[in-house]
């Protein structure tokens, strides 16, 4: 009896996996972004990319496992799109054209998120657990602001400090002191409506 055929990744998927892993994204995040199985992804990274099985290449090192589970979303609008839209990685010395492209990609991701039937569930998860990328139509800075306003911690940031990517130092300082002082910078209707809903 012939055994089941082993699933393989397409060339496009392999290129995306290589790019995201080189940028330091965790197996969990890559599997979620590309809608692929985590174990199959790990095997590919070890067998094809030559990663060490015992080495965990996380974008954010987790001191403890994240207690907030990834939601099981039905037919997410992001499926099939380039994950770079949601997870732009900019070098500190990025030039203006690169920054414009990253902004264009982020705006595109937010537009796609805003039309998704899972947007509210995705955002609720991300506020609690995701410091990086576009989730539920919100940016990293917006979710940091939401956490401060709701006085909650991000599960993936606990104990290792805050993520500075994409957030200016003055804004960070203001957020840490009193988030209400910078509320005028966070007028995204998704952010405003979520805070109203949660606060009641």
N, C-alpha and C positions, 0 to 999 in steps of 0.2 A: 504494500500500500504506500503510495507516494505521500510524503509529508506535506504539511501546509507550506505554501510559498512564503518566504520571508519578506516582510514589507521593506521597501527601500524608499529613501527620500528622492524627490526630484532634484535636478541640478540647481534650480532656483532655491529650493529649501536648504540644500547643502551650503550654498553661498551665504544665505541669510544666517544660518546657524553659525558658520565660521565667523562672520562679521560680528554677530552679537556676543559670541563667546570670547572673541578677541577683545571686545569692548568691556568684558568682565561681567556680563549678565549671568545670573544663576540659572541652573537647570529649570527650576520652577518657572521663572519669568519667561525663558525662551520657549518652554513647552506651552505655556499659556498664550504667548503672543502668536505662535505659529500653529496652535491647535494640534499638537502632536503629543504622543505618549512620552512621559518623562523617562521611563526605562529604555525605550527605543532610542531616545535622544542621547542618554548617557552612554549607551553601547556604541552609538555612532561616534561620539566625541572621543571615546577611548580607542576604538578600533580604527577609525579613519583619521581623526584629527591628532591622534597620538597623545591625548591627555592622560595624565596619571590617574588611575582609578581612585586613589585615596585623596587626591587634591580637589578641593571644592573651590571653583573660581567664581566667587560671588561679587557682584557689584557693590553690595553692602554686606560685610561679614556679620552674620547673625550670632549673637552670643547665646541665645536660646532659640529653639524652633519657634516659628511664628504660630501663634495660637489662633489666628483668624484664618479660617479656611477659604480657599478660592471658591467663589460662587460658581455653580454649574449654570451657565447661561445658554439659553436656547436661541440659536441662530443669531449670534452677535454681529452687528453691522461691521465691525472691524475685520471680520474673517475674510481672508483673501487679499487684504490690502498689505502694503509694505509696512512692516513693524517700525521702520525708521521714522514714519510719520509720528508715531506715539513715543518713541524713545530716541530723540535726537541727542547725539553725544558731541558736544562742542569742546574743542581744546581751549585752554585759557587764552592762547594767542590767536584764536580764530579771527579771520579777516571779515570785513563787512559782507562780501558776497556769501560766505558760509553762514553768517548769522542771519542774513535775509532768507537763505534757503531753509534754515532750521525754523525760522518764524513761519514761513510759508507752509512747511510740512506740519508744524504744530497746529496752525489754523485749520488745515485740511482735516487733521485728526479730530479736532474739536467739533467741526461741522459734521463729520461722520458720527461721532459719539452722540451729538444732539438729536440725531434722527433715529437712534437705536432704541428698540423697545426694552432693552435691558439697562438703559442708562442709569436709572435710579439705584438699582441693585448693585451695579458696578461701582458707582460713586460711593455708596454706603460702605462697601468693602474697602475701597481705596483710602477713604478718610481714616479708617482704622488701621490700615496695614501697608499702604504703598507710598513711600516718599519720592519715588522716581517716576517720570514719564507722565503722559496724559492718560487720565482714567476718568470715565464718566463725564467727559467734557470739561474737565478742570486741569489746571496746571499744578506743578509742584508747589509754587508759592501760594496759590489759592487754597490748596488743601492744608498747607501749614497754617495759614490764617484761620481756616475753619476749625482746626484742632485747638488753636489757642482760644478761639471764641467759645468753644464747647468744653475746654479744659480736659482734653483727652490726649493720650500719647499715641504715637504711631508705633505699632508693634515691631516694625522692622528698624526703628531708630533707637529703641530703648537701650540705654547704657553706652552708646557709641558716639553720641553727639549728633548734631543736626547736619543735614545735607545743605551745602552752600550753592550747589550748581544751579545757575539761572536765577539766583536771588542776590540782589545787591546787599552789601554790608549794612548800609543805612537802613534798608527795609528790614533786614534780619534783626538789627538792634531794636527797631521800633516794635516789631512783632514780639520780641522777647519781653520788652518792657510793658507794653500795653497795646494789644492788637486793635483796640477800638480807635486808636490814634491814626491808624492807616486804613480804616474801613472804606474810606472814599476811593481807595485804589482797587477795591474788590467789588465791582458792581456787576460782575457776571450774574445774570438772572439765575443760573443753575446754583451758584454759591448762595445767593440771597434766599432763594426758595428752600434750599436744603436746610439752612440755618433756621428759617422760620418754622419749618416742619419739625425739626428735632427739638427746638426750644419750646414749641407749642405756642 
